[in-house]
């Protein structure tokens, strides 16, 4: 049986992180949990330690992509890594579904949210547009390119190159993994929106995401 870990990138997440970690502890198959504190100014790191998670802290905010890549490196001893957000949008109870898909042969398992009325209209549009674009350039279906709830196998983490550093990391990894021929499977997850605040910047991060997508669109694909 493969050994998986959970990676939670966190920034200013003290209000919700404890519940997320408590629910992870309650899973039938508890896993090692690493919280990467991305330069939070609140008690994010203290909450993570209180609930038994390993903590890797940045001195200043560097962005989600940096947090993910540092976490992957820290968890190199594991066969795969599940990533989920610290704000409670991703129900920890779905983790076993991701693990089951990986143990059935998937290399990359992507969480897919239903584009229901629970999802704000601007997010529904952005999600549909970016996911359609990703699918077109990836060569495999990617129904929800913006969802950070995923399971990456060790092979995907070791063999998929990324140049991005902030929110665009997840999209780049999915597209590149698909182009390399890794087996992708999707897991439907509930759409959960509460009082969490998105840290994605429309003026800084959205142009970076679009630029990365354009670069991948015109980049030569790997030869099979």
N, C-alpha and C positions, 0 to 999 in steps of 0.2 A: 504494500500500500504506500502510495506517495505521501510525502510530508509537505504540507502546505502551510504558509504563514499569511497573516493579514496585515496589510499596510494601510494606515490611515493618515493621509496628509492633513495637517490641521493648522489653521490660522485664526486666531481670536475665537476659538471654539469651546471655551470653558463651559458655556451655558448648556451645550448639547452633548459634548463628548462623553461625559460620564454615563449617560443612558445608553449610548451606542456601545461602549465598552462592556457595560453590564449585560446587555443583550448578547454580545459576542461570547461572554463567559458562559451564558446559559445554553449555548448550542450543544446538541448531542455529542459532537466531536469538537471540543474546544481546540483552538489553534494558537500558536504563538502570535502575539500582536505587537507591531511596531508602530508607534505614533511619531511622525516627523513634525515637530513644532517649527513652523516656518516663520520664526521671529515674532511670535505673538507677544503682545504687551499685557495680556491678561493671564489667568492662571491655567492656561491650556496644559503646560508641561506638568504642573503639580497635580491636576486632575488625572492625567494619563498615568502618572506614577501611583496615585492613590488607588486606581483600579487595576494595578498589576501589569501595565503595559511597559514594554521597553520604550525608551524615549531617546530620540535623536533631535537635538535642538540647534537651530540656526541662530546666530547672533542678531541677524536682521532679516527682514522679509526678502525672499529671493524668488518666489513664485512657485506655483504648484508643480510645474515641470521639474524644477530643481529638486523639490521635495520628493517627488516620485523617483527620480533617477538615483538620488542618494539613498532612498529606502531600498530600491532594488539591489543596490550594491551591498548594503548592510545585510540583506537577507539572501545573499548568494548561496548559502548552504542549503537552502530549501529547494524542493523540486518545482515549486510554483508559488505564485503570490496572488492573493486576492486583494484588490484595491477597492475601498469604498470611502465615501466622504464622511466628515466628522459632524455634519450638521443634522443628521437624522433623516436625510432624504432617501438614503438607501437602507431598506430594512435588513438588519443583520440576519434575520431568519432565512433569507434567501441564499446565504452562503453555501449550505449543503447542495443546492441545485447547481451552483457553479462547479463545485467539486465533483459532483456526479457526472456532469458533462465532460469535465477534463478526464476523469477516470474511464469514461467511455470512448476516449480517443481524440477529443478536441485539444488543439494547441492553444487557442485563444478563445475565451468565452466572454461574450459581450452582453451586458445588461441592456435590455430594450424596454423603454417606457412607452405605455400607450399614450398616443397624442389625444388625450381626452380634454374635457373642459376644465379639469383640475390643473392642467398645464396652461400658464398664461399665454394669450394669443401670440405675442411676439416671440415667445419661446417655441411655440408650435411651428410657426413659419420658419424660424431660423433652423430648427431641428430638421424639418422636412427638407429644406433647401440644402443644408450642409450634408445631410445623410445621403441624399440623391447624388450629389456631386462626389462624395467619397466612394459610393458604390460604383460609379462610372469609372473612376480612375483606379480603383482597387482591383477590379475584376472579380470580386465576390460581393455578396450582399452585405451591407452594413446599415442596418435599419435605424440605429441611433448612435450617430458618430460622437455625440456630445455627452453621453453617459459615462461617468467615471467608475461605475460598478463593473468590475471585470475580473477575470482570472487569466494571468499570463503564465504559461508553462516556462520552465527553465530554458528550453530550446528557443522560444520566442525572445526571451530576455537576453540571451547570450548572442543571438544571431541577427537581431533586428537593429540596424543602426538608426539613430535619431540625431538631428541637429537642433531641434527646438528646445526651448527652456521654460516656457510658461504653460498656458492652457492648451497650446497647440500640440503638446507632446502626445497626448492620448490619441488624437486624430492621426498624427504622423505614424505612430506605432501600428495602429490598426491597418492603415493603408499599406505600409511597407510589409507587414507580416502577411497580409493577403497576397501581395505581389510575389512574395517569396514562396508561396504555395502552402503556407501553414493552414491547417484545418480550423475554420472558424465556425463556432456554434453560438446561437443566441439564446438567452434566457429572459423570459418576460418577467419584469418586476413591477410592483405597484408604483404609480405616480404619486409621490408624497411631497406636498408643499405646505410648509408651516410659516413660522416667523423668521426663518433663516434669511441671512443677507448674502447675496452673491458678491464675491470679491472680483469677479471678472469686469474689467474696465472696457467700456465701449470705445474709448479713444486710444487705448494702448493695446489691449489684447485682441479685439476683433480684427484690426488691420493685420496683426501678426498672424492670426489664423488664416485670413484670406490670402496673405502673402505666401504662407506655407503651402496652401492648397494649390495656388497658381504654380508654385515651384514644382510640386509633385505632378501636376497636370502635364507639364512640358518636359519633365525629366525622363530620360530613356528608362524603360522598364528592364528589370534584370532578365538575363537570358535563362531559359529553362534548361 
